[in-house]
Amino acid sequence: YPVVISPIAGTPAHRAGMLPGDLIVAIEGEDTFGTSLEQVVSTLRGEPGSEVRITLARLGERSRWDVVIERQTIKIKSVAVSGQIAPGVGYISMRQTRFSEETAAEVEAALKELIAEEAAALILDLRGNPGGLLSQATQVADLFLSKGDPIVSIRDRNPARAGERGEETRYSQRRPLAADLPLIVLIDGGSASAAEIVAGAIQDNDRGLVIGTTSFGKGSVQTIFELRDRESAALKLTTALYYTPSGRSIHRQGLALRRGFLLHVPLGDTEVPVGILLDIIAAVNDEGTASAQLRARFGLEKADVDRVLSTTLGELVASAALGRPSEADTVEVRDFATRNGRRLLSGGGIVPDVRIELLRPPHYVRELQRRRIFFDFIVDYIGGEEDSLQHDDVDDRMLSAFKEFIPTRRPDSQPWSEGEAELEALRSLAVETDRAPEAKAVIDTLEAILQGKRGGEPFSPGVEVFVRAGLKKELALRLSGREASLLAELENDVQVEEAVAIVGDLGRYRRLLGGG
């Protein structure tokens, strides 16, 4: 049956009392068992104001029940969650949302509430935010910058036309709400467009610090031209680029390579052909097996392989092409300076003032997440007893129950326990290199150790911290909704921890800003 993951706060489903883990067993009396997600969504959708009857079932409840929901247009908020995450430290999350029509108003409301609560510092989370409306980006920047501060410049892509038209610069139009509070902006490789405009304006005007990893680099202005000869057809062209106040181009230019040019990815002291790399990854269904085969074939360190496996295809090709001959113009990495004279690099995207990578969960934990084991366990574990639990009730008893629960959700044909995929890769490698007889004893010993871990021994320390975090996140989701889950997720976030530490040390904050 379709499973409810998380009703959006304030929507008809939320008001009807639907909870994460509820089963949608029928819609308008029609059983939904085996129905595809697309069919379920299509049936649930309809004209705003019309009604739909949904039959629900919940673990721990004996009977099914109906709810009648009035359909309405759902607006997804730009501010996913806000509040104080440490004494005096306000947090506004636009993580993985967008800059839409009401974004600035939402951020302003969150800011006013935090100021009323006497927040002494602010963190604006733009990680994974793909951007949106330019007007909303400038209005969000307005809330932090002094009136008259430059926010972004728009230059025509064609240098000849740019000379005729000049460039358009947007400036802050109002007095800021939070002019003096220490400010941190969090970004990552998923922060793009409008999110980069805000981060770049804050950074270049020395209004705050940017922490995280380099942003995506989407700083293009696109114009739609109607085609006169074709009905209902148009051509979308990039006509201009965004620049930060210091003159940095936000846009990361593409790289065109000579025909037949062979790309290699630098990994440690080795350069691995991209084609072979992708062949190995595509030939297996499991990340652990791919990791083991790459390490064995090229003599790579595990950290280098993990970095490649967590990289998007576009970033992988870009990293392989950097520094290679190209027929196209490439972005020249140049020095720029902030208002206080801090040195900035420009090569596309916003480079953070403090670079810090998120800790990546071990492969085993990522498989648990991918297979929705944490979610399923919490639904099964608490049943109808949520009133007796608290968010921090991830105790040893729950941890033991979770370990016993995992095998019940494991397809026998797919290895994914700690080290199991790597073990299978070692067996294959031993056979390929005619070393199977002498390797068998060692591999069997390793397998016995792994079987012992699966038989009830504790999680390894490096795994347990992520397992507890995953359980706590899903427990918060079930008990209090998505906002509580997002806040619970921050507890093991090293980028947020660094941001809180910096705003808690004003001397360090000012030194990083170049203000003494």
C-alpha positions in Angstrom: 0.0 0.0 0.0 1.1 3.6 -0.5 2.8 5.0 2.6 2.5 8.6 3.9 6.0 9.9 4.4 5.4 13.4 5.8 2.2 15.5 5.6 3.1 19.2 5.0 2.2 21.4 7.9 -1.0 23.4 7.4 -2.3 21.3 4.5 -5.6 19.4 4.5 -3.8 16.1 5.0 -2.0 17.5 8.1 -5.3 19.0 9.5 -7.0 15.6 9.0 -4.5 14.0 11.4 -2.5 12.0 8.9 0.9 10.8 10.2 4.1 9.5 8.7 3.7 5.8 8.2 0.0 5.8 7.7 -1.1 3.5 4.8 -3.5 4.8 2.1 -5.5 1.6 1.6 -8.3 3.1 -0.5 -9.2 6.2 -2.4 -13.0 6.8 -3.0 -13.5 3.2 -2.0 -11.1 1.8 -4.5 -8.4 -0.4 -3.0 -4.8 0.9 -3.6 -2.8 -2.3 -3.1 -0.1 -2.5 -5.8 -1.2 0.8 -7.3 1.7 2.9 -8.7 2.7 6.2 -7.1 1.8 8.0 -10.3 -1.7 6.5 -10.3 -2.2 7.4 -6.6 -1.1 11.0 -7.1 -3.3 11.4 -10.2 -6.3 10.1 -8.3 -5.7 12.3 -5.3 -5.3 15.5 -7.3 -8.3 17.5 -8.5 -9.9 20.9 -8.7 -9.3 23.1 -5.6 -12.5 23.0 -3.5 -13.5 19.5 -4.5 -13.3 16.6 -2.0 -11.7 13.2 -1.9 -12.3 10.4 0.5 -9.2 8.5 1.7 -9.2 5.3 3.8 -6.3 5.0 6.1 -4.7 2.2 8.3 -2.1 2.7 11.0 0.1 0.2 12.7 -1.2 -0.4 16.2 -4.8 0.5 15.2 -7.2 -2.4 14.6 -9.6 -0.7 12.4 -9.4 1.4 9.2 -11.0 4.8 9.0 -11.9 7.4 6.4 -10.9 11.0 6.1 -12.5 13.5 3.7 -10.1 16.1 2.4 -11.0 19.3 0.6 -8.4 19.8 -2.2 -6.6 23.1 -2.3 -3.6 24.6 -4.0 -0.5 23.8 -1.9 2.2 26.4 -1.7 5.6 25.1 -0.6 7.3 27.5 1.8 10.8 28.8 1.1 11.6 28.8 4.9 11.6 25.2 5.8 12.3 25.8 9.5 13.5 28.6 11.8 14.3 29.0 15.4 17.2 29.1 17.9 19.5 26.1 17.5 21.9 27.2 20.3 21.5 29.9 23.0 21.3 33.2 21.1 21.9 31.6 17.7 19.0 32.1 15.3 18.7 29.7 12.3 16.7 30.2 9.1 16.7 27.2 6.8 16.0 27.5 3.1 17.7 24.2 2.5 16.5 22.4 -0.6 13.6 24.9 -1.1 13.4 27.7 -3.7 13.2 31.5 -4.0 9.5 32.0 -4.9 7.0 34.8 -4.7 6.7 34.9 -0.9 10.4 34.1 0.0 11.4 37.6 1.2 8.3 37.9 3.3 8.9 34.5 4.9 12.5 35.3 5.7 11.5 38.7 7.1 8.9 37.1 9.3 11.4 34.5 10.6 14.0 37.3 11.2 11.5 39.4 13.2 10.6 36.5 15.3 14.3 35.6 16.0 15.0 39.3 16.9 12.1 39.3 19.2 13.5 36.2 20.9 16.8 38.2 21.3 18.9 36.2 19.0 22.5 37.5 19.1 23.7 35.8 15.8 22.1 34.4 12.6 22.7 31.4 10.4 21.1 31.4 6.9 21.1 27.9 5.4 21.1 28.0 1.6 22.5 24.5 1.0 20.8 22.6 -1.8 18.8 25.7 -2.7 18.6 25.7 -6.6 17.6 29.4 -6.7 14.5 31.0 -8.3 13.3 34.6 -8.6 16.0 37.3 -8.9 13.6 39.8 -7.3 13.3 37.7 -4.2 17.1 37.2 -4.0 17.6 41.0 -3.9 14.9 41.4 -1.4 16.3 38.8 0.9 19.7 40.4 0.6 18.0 43.7 1.5 17.2 42.3 4.9 20.9 42.0 5.8 22.7 44.7 3.8 22.9 48.4 4.5 20.8 50.6 2.2 22.7 51.4 -1.0 25.0 48.3 -0.8 25.4 46.6 -4.2 23.8 43.2 -4.5 24.4 41.9 -8.0 25.3 43.2 -11.5 23.8 41.9 -14.8 26.1 42.1 -17.8 25.2 41.2 -21.4 26.9 38.0 -22.5 28.1 39.6 -25.8 31.0 42.0 -25.0 30.1 44.3 -27.9 26.5 44.7 -26.7 27.6 45.0 -23.1 29.6 48.0 -24.2 26.5 49.6 -25.7 24.1 48.8 -22.9 26.5 48.9 -20.0 25.4 46.8 -17.0 22.6 46.9 -14.6 23.4 46.8 -10.9 20.9 46.1 -8.2 21.4 47.9 -4.9 19.8 47.4 -1.4 16.7 49.5 -1.2 15.9 49.6 2.5 17.3 49.7 6.0 18.2 46.2 7.1 16.4 44.3 9.8 19.6 42.7 11.1 22.4 45.1 10.3 24.7 44.3 13.3 24.1 40.7 14.2 26.9 38.3 13.2 25.8 36.4 10.1 26.8 33.0 8.6 25.5 31.8 5.2 25.8 28.0 4.5 26.2 26.8 0.9 27.2 23.7 -0.9 27.4 22.3 -4.5 23.6 22.4 -4.7 23.3 26.1 -4.0 22.7 27.9 -7.3 21.4 31.0 -9.0 19.4 33.2 -6.5 21.0 31.4 -3.6 24.5 32.3 -5.0 23.5 35.9 -5.5 22.5 36.3 -1.8 25.7 34.5 -0.6 27.9 36.5 -2.9 26.4 39.8 -1.8 26.8 39.0 1.9 30.4 37.9 1.3 31.5 40.7 -1.0 30.1 43.4 1.3 31.7 41.8 4.3 28.3 41.6 5.9 28.9 38.0 7.0 30.9 34.8 6.4 30.1 32.0 4.0 30.7 28.4 5.2 30.5 25.1 3.4 31.7 24.0 0.0 31.8 25.8 -3.4 28.4 26.5 -4.9 27.1 25.2 -8.2 27.9 28.2 -10.4 24.7 29.0 -12.2 24.8 32.7 -12.9 23.1 33.0 -16.2 20.2 35.2 -17.4 18.0 33.4 -20.0 15.7 35.1 -22.4 12.9 33.4 -24.4 12.5 34.5 -28.0 9.4 33.5 -29.9 9.9 31.9 -33.3 7.8 33.7 -35.9 7.8 30.8 -38.3 6.7 28.2 -35.8 3.5 28.3 -33.9 3.8 27.8 -30.1 7.6 27.5 -30.4 10.3 29.6 -28.8 14.1 29.6 -28.4 15.6 30.0 -24.9 19.1 31.6 -24.9 21.5 32.7 -22.3 21.8 36.4 -22.8 23.6 37.8 -19.7 25.5 36.7 -16.7 25.3 37.6 -13.0 28.3 39.2 -11.2 28.9 39.7 -7.5 29.6 43.2 -6.1 33.4 42.6 -6.3 33.1 41.7 -10.0 33.2 37.9 -9.8 31.2 36.0 -12.3 28.9 33.6 -10.6 28.6 31.4 -13.7 30.8 28.4 -14.1 31.6 28.0 -17.8 31.4 24.7 -19.5 34.5 23.0 -21.0 34.6 21.9 -24.6 37.2 19.3 -25.4 38.9 18.2 -28.6 37.3 15.3 -30.4 38.8 12.1 -29.2 40.3 13.6 -26.1 40.5 11.1 -23.3 39.4 12.3 -19.9 41.2 11.2 -16.7 40.1 11.8 -13.2 43.0 12.6 -10.8 42.8 10.3 -7.7 45.6 10.6 -5.3 48.8 9.9 -7.3 46.9 8.2 -10.1 44.9 9.4 -13.0 42.0 7.1 -13.8 40.3 7.1 -17.3 36.7 8.3 -16.9 35.4 5.7 -19.3 36.9 2.8 -17.3 35.7 4.3 -14.1 32.1 4.6 -15.3 32.2 1.0 -16.8 33.2 -0.4 -13.4 30.5 1.6 -11.6 27.8 0.7 -14.1 28.7 -3.1 -14.0 27.7 -3.5 -10.4 24.6 -2.6 -8.5 26.3 -1.9 -5.2 28.4 1.0 -4.2 30.6 -1.1 -1.9 31.5 -3.5 -4.7 32.4 -0.7 -7.0 34.6 0.8 -4.2 36.4 -2.4 -3.6 37.0 -3.1 -7.3 38.3 0.4 -8.0 40.7 0.2 -5.0 41.9 -3.2 -6.1 42.4 -2.3 -9.8 44.1 1.1 -9.4 45.6 0.8 -5.9 43.6 3.7 -4.7 42.9 4.9 -1.1 39.4 4.4 0.2 38.9 8.2 0.8 39.7 9.0 -2.9 37.2 6.3 -4.1 34.5 7.5 -1.7 34.9 11.0 -3.0 34.4 9.9 -6.6 31.4 7.8 -5.8 29.7 10.7 -4.1 30.4 13.1 -7.0 27.7 14.0 -9.6 28.5 13.0 -13.2 28.8 16.7 -14.2 31.3 17.4 -11.4 33.2 14.3 -12.3 33.7 15.3 -15.9 34.5 18.9 -14.9 37.2 17.7 -12.5 38.7 15.5 -15.2 38.7 18.4 -17.7 40.2 21.1 -15.5 43.6 22.0 -16.7 43.2 20.1 -20.0 43.4 21.8 -23.5 40.1 23.1 -24.6 38.8 24.7 -27.8 36.4 26.8 -25.7 37.2 29.7 -23.5 37.6 28.6 -19.9 37.1 30.7 -16.8 40.3 32.3 -15.6 40.7 31.9 -11.9 41.3 35.5 -10.7 41.7 37.3 -7.4 39.0 39.7 -6.3 38.6 41.5 -3.0 35.8 42.2 -0.6 35.0 45.7 0.9 37.5 45.0 3.7 40.1 43.8 1.3 39.8 40.1 1.9 41.1 38.0 -1.0 38.5 36.1 -3.0 38.9 33.5 -5.8 36.7 33.5 -8.9 36.3 30.5 -11.1 32.6 30.1 -11.1 30.4 29.6 -8.1 30.8 31.1 -4.6 33.9 29.9 -2.8 33.3 29.8 0.9 35.3 31.7 3.4 35.6 28.6 5.6 35.5 25.4 3.7 34.2 22.3 5.5 32.8 19.1 4.1 29.8 17.4 5.6 30.6 14.0 7.2 29.4 11.4 4.8 27.7 8.4 6.5 29.3 5.0 5.9 28.1 2.9 3.0 26.2 0.6 5.3 24.2 3.5 6.7 23.5 5.0 3.3 22.0 1.7 2.2 19.8 1.7 5.3 18.7 5.2 4.3 18.2 4.3 0.7 16.0 1.3 1.6 14.0 3.5 4.0 14.9 1.1 6.9 15.0 3.9 9.5 11.5 5.2 8.6 10.0 1.7 8.5 11.5 0.8 11.9 10.2 3.9 13.7 6.7 3.3 12.3 6.9 -0.4 13.4 8.6 0.3 16.8 6.3 3.0 18.2 3.1 1.7 16.8 0.3 3.7 18.6 2.5 4.5 21.6 3.9 7.9 20.4 2.5 9.7 23.4 5.0 7.9 25.7 8.1 8.7 23.6 10.3 11.8 23.4 12.6 12.9 20.6 15.8 11.9 22.5 14.5 8.4 23.3 17.1 6.7 21.0 18.4 4.5 23.8 20.2 1.2 23.8 17.0 -0.8 23.8 15.8 1.0 20.6 19.2 0.4 19.1 19.1 -3.3 19.8 15.6 -3.5 18.4 16.7 -1.7 15.3 19.6 -4.2 14.7 17.1 -7.1 15.0 14.7 -5.3 12.6 17.3 -4.8 9.8 17.4 -8.4 8.6 13.6 -8.5 8.2 13.9 -5.9 5.5 17.0 -7.3 3.7 16.6 -8.9 0.3 18.8 -12.0 0.5 20.1 -11.6 -3.0 21.6 -8.2 -2.3 24.7 -7.8 0.0 24.7 -4.5 1.8 25.8 -5.1 5.4 29.0 -3.6 6.8 31.8 -4.9 4.7 29.7 -7.5 2.9 29.9 -6.0 -0.5 33.6 -5.5 -0.2 33.9 -9.2 0.8 32.1 -10.3 -2.4 34.4 -8.1 -4.5 37.5 -9.7 -2.8 36.1 -13.2 -3.8 35.7 -12.1 -7.4 39.1 -10.5 -7.5 40.7 -13.7 -6.0 39.1 -15.8 -8.8 40.1 -13.3 -11.5 43.7 -13.4 -10.4 43.8 -17.2 -9.8 44.4 -16.6 -6.1 41.2 -18.2 -4.9 42.7 -21.2 -3.1 45.2 -19.3 -0.9 42.7 -16.4 -0.3 39.8 -18.6 0.7 41.0 -19.1 4.4 41.4 -15.3 4.9 38.1 -14.4 3.2 36.3 -17.1 5.2 37.7 -15.6 8.5 36.6 -12.2 7.5 33.1 -13.5 6.7 32.9 -15.2 10.1 33.7 -11.8 11.7 31.0 -10.1 9.7 28.5 -12.8 10.5 29.2 -12.2 14.1 28.5 -8.5 13.7 25.2 -9.3 12.0 24.4 -11.8 14.8 23.8 -9.2 17.4 27.1 -7.5 18.3 27.0 -3.7 18.7 27.3 -1.4 15.7 30.9 -0.1 15.2 31.4 3.3 16.7 31.7 4.9 13.3 28.4 3.5 12.3 26.5 3.9 15.6 26.7 7.7 15.6 25.0 7.8 12.2 22.5 5.1 13.1 21.4 7.0 16.2 21.1 10.2 14.2 19.0 8.5 11.6 16.6 7.0 14.2 16.3 10.4 16.0 15.5 12.2 12.7 12.7 9.7 11.9 11.4 9.7 15.4 11.1 13.5 15.4 9.3 13.2 12.0 6.7 10.8 13.4 6.1 12.6 16.7 6.3 16.3 15.7 6.5 16.6 11.9 9.0 17.7 9.3 10.3 20.9 11.0 11.3 18.9 14.1 12.9 16.3 11.9 15.0 19.0 10.1 16.1 20.4 13.4 17.1 16.9 14.7 19.2 16.4 11.5 21.3 19.4 12.5 22.7 17.8 15.6 25.4 15.9 13.7 26.0 18.6 11.0 29.6 19.7 11.2 29.0 22.7 9.0 26.3 24.0 11.4 28.5 23.2 14.4 31.3 25.3 12.8 29.0 28.1 12.2 27.7 28.1 15.8 31.3 28.0 17.0 32.4 31.0 14.9 29.5 33.3 15.9 30.1 32.2 19.5 33.6 33.6 19.3 33.3 37.2 18.1 37.1 37.7 18.0 37.5 34.9 15.5 34.4 36.0 13.6 35.9 39.5 13.1 39.3 38.2 12.2 37.8 36.0 9.5 35.9 39.1 8.2 39.2 41.0 8.1 37.9 43.6 10.5 40.6 43.0 13.2 
